[in-house]
Amino acid sequence: MDEEKQELREESRGLSFKDILFILRKNWIAILIFVVAGTIGGFTFAKVQQKVSPVYQASGIIMVSPESESTTQTAAQDYALSNNLTNTVVAFIKTNAVLDDVRNGNYFTDAEGNTVTPSTYAGKFNIKNLSLSNSTNNLMVNIKYSSKDPEESVRMVNAVMDAAVAEADRMKEDQPTIPVYHMLNGNLNIVDRAQKSVETSSTLKYTAIGFAAGVVVAAAYTIIKELSDNTFKSSEEIERTLNIPVLAGIPDYHFDDEKKGGK
């Protein structure tokens, strides 16, 4: 009875770390091929995509610089307030109140700073191409926009910044002297307008994806191969599976033909 319990415990134990190392060592060539192939495939895909359909990104910067109306508020308190507002500004820019003006084609200018006809860019804005980041150390909000058209990416960034500042400074319709956003009114300043765009690269991203795909395929191949292999690997496995003792076995010898003279 005790022996049967011991056998059940051994069967339920599963693969040991030593077994896993043995499997990996036995299939290391196939694993390496899959991983290398996946990595090269991801790298190649990124280069081809960049060549065939390049993506350009432009960026601009808005500074959050609230001016306190209180004469007793110190510079340190103003700085702390700006720090707290940077997260608010990022969320504010993502609101429909700001982005609808961009979607409707408003606030677009050409290279000379002249207003572009709203219909020219109406409906072209895609929020998925917009990225916002803020730094609480320098009170800046970085606005980036990606597009296949380098000029469009520049105009989109500047349009978003202009729309954000205009919306932050908007007054109530029934009370023209009272701002809609008291904390943001007059506190957003465009520091750096987008002038040109740069071509972005996804080489690292797709190479990493290819590497991960190679690892997954290699793992799947190894698992399927091991599960489909119904041969016995050791005398212990025979005894455990068939429940009969192994009386003798043929050892695995490796002969060196050169030392034996080819005989």
N, C-alpha and C positions, 0 to 999 in steps of 0.2 A: 504493500500500500504506500509506504514511504517512497519507494522507488518510482511508482507511478506519479506521485505528486512532484517529485524532483524532475521527472521528464516533462510534465506539464509546465513547470516553471521555466525550464530551458526552452520549450517551444514558444512560450509567450514572451520570452525575453527579447525576441526580434534580433535585428542586426546590431552587432557590437561596433564600437569605433574601429576595431581592427578589421572587421568585415568590410566596413565602408572604405577604409584605406586600400584594402585588397581589390575591391571592385574598381576604385578610381585608378589604381595602378594598372590594372588589367586593361582598362579601356582608355588610358590616357591619350593615346594617339587620336582616337576618334573624338574625344572631348576637345583636344587641342584644335583639331581641324574645324569643328563646328564653331568654336569661339573665335578663332582667327577669321574664318569665313564671314561670320556675322559682323565682326568689327570692320573688316575691309568693305563689306557690303554697305554698312551704315556710312562709312567715310565716303565711299564712292557716290552713294545716293545724295549726300549733302553737297558734294562738289558739282554734280550734274545739275541738281536743283538750283544751286547758286548761279550756275552758268546759264541755264535755260530761263529761269524766272527769278532774277535777283530781287531782293527786298531792301528798301531804303528806309532809314529812320532819322527823324529830325527831333531836336529837343529844345526846350526853352525853360526858363526859370522864373518863378514868382517868389518874391520875398514877402513874408508875413511880418509886418512892422507896425503894430498898433501904437498909436500915440495917446497916451493917457490924458484925460481931461483934468485929472487931479494934480495939483501942484505938489502934493505931499508924497506922491508915488515915486519910488526910486527907480533908477535904471535897472536894478536887479529885478524888481517886480515887473517892469515892462518886459524884460527878457523872459521871465518865467511865464508871463501871459502869452508871449509869442510862441514859446515852446508848446504850450497847451493847445494853441490855435492851429498849429500845423496839421495835426490829425483831422481837425474839423474842416480845414480848407480842402484836404484831399477828398473827404466825403462830400463836401459841398460841390466840388467840381464835377463829381459823378452824378449829381442830381439832374433830373429832366429840366429843371428851371434853367440850368446852364447849357446842357447839351442840346436841348431843343432848338436853341438859337443857332447852334452849329449845324444841326440836321437840316434846318430850314435854309441854310446857305447864307446866313447873316455873318457879319464880321470878317469877311474874306477880303484880302487885299492882294494886289499884284506886287511884283518886285520893286516897283517905285513907291509903294505904299498907298496906291489908289484903290478905292473900294471896287471889288469885283461884283458883277451882277449876281444877285442871290441865286438865280436859277443855274448858274454855272456849276456850283458845287452842292446844290440842294440834294439831299438824299444819299450823298456819297460817303458820309461819315459812318464809320463802323467802330463801335465802342470796344470791340475785341482787339482792335489795333492800338488802342490807347492804353498807356501805362503811366501810373503816377507813383512817385516815391517822395518821401520827405525825410529831412534830417533835422532832428531837434537840436543839434549842436550849432548849425548855422542858419536856422530859421528859413530854409529854402524848400520849395516844392518843385521837383523836377517833373516836367511834363514831356512825354515822348509819344510819337505816333509813327507807326510803320505803314508803308505803302509800296506798291510796285512802281508808283510814279514818284520820283524824287521831289518834284515841285509840289505835288499834292501833300506829301508828308510835312513839308515846311509850312504850307498854308493852313493845314489842319491844326498844327501846334499853335500857331499864332492866333487862329480863330478861337480855339479853346481858351487861351489866355485872355484874349480881349473880351470874350463872352463872360468869363468868370469875374473879371474886374468890373465889367458893366453891371452884372447882376448883383455883385456885392455892394455896389454903390447905389442900387435902385431905391427910390423913395416910394412911400405909400401913395396910391392914386388919390385917395380922399384927404391925405395929409402930406402935401408935397415937401414939408420940412422935416418929416420923420422918416428915417431909413427903415427899410424892411428888415435888414440884418444889422442890428445895432453893433454887434461885436466885430463884424467884418467891414462895415462901411468905412471906406477910406484907408483901410489897413492892408490892402493887397496891392503890391507894386510889381510891375513887370521889370525884372532886372536884366534879363538876357532873352531877346527875341530870337526865334529860329532864323538862321541865315542860310544854311545849307544842310543837306542830308548826307548820311554816310551809308554805304552798303553794309548790311549786317551779314553775319556768318552763323550758320547753324551746324558747323562741322562738329564741334564738340558734342552738341546735343544728339545728333543722329549717330555719331560714332558710339556714344554711350548706349543709345537704344540698340544699335546693332550688336554691341558686346553683350548686353543683357539678353537679347534674343538668342544669341549663340549659346549662352549659358543655359537658358531654358530648354532649347532644342537638345543640347548635349545631355542634360539631365533626363529629359524624356526618353532619349535614345538609350541611355544606360539602363534606366528602369525597365523599359520594355524588353530590352535584350536579356536582362537578368531574370525577369518574370517568365520569359519564354524558354529559358534554359532549364530543362528538367533533369540534367545530369547531376550525379553526386560529386561533391567537391572533397569530401573527406570521409574517413571511416566512421567518425562520430556522427556525421549526417546520415549515413546508412543505418547505423544502429538506432538512431533516434526515429527515423522514418519507418523502417521495416520492423523495428523492435526485435532484431536478431543480432547476436554477436558476430563480429568480423574476426574470423580465425587467422587469416593471412592476407597480405596485400603485395602487389608488385611495386617496388620502389621506382621513383622517377629518376632515371640516370641520364646524364648529359655527356655524350662522348665527343671528344675533340679529335676530329678527323686528321688534323695536321700532326698532332702528337702521335697518333696511332699509324701514321703513314698511309692514311686513307683506307685502312683495313678495318 
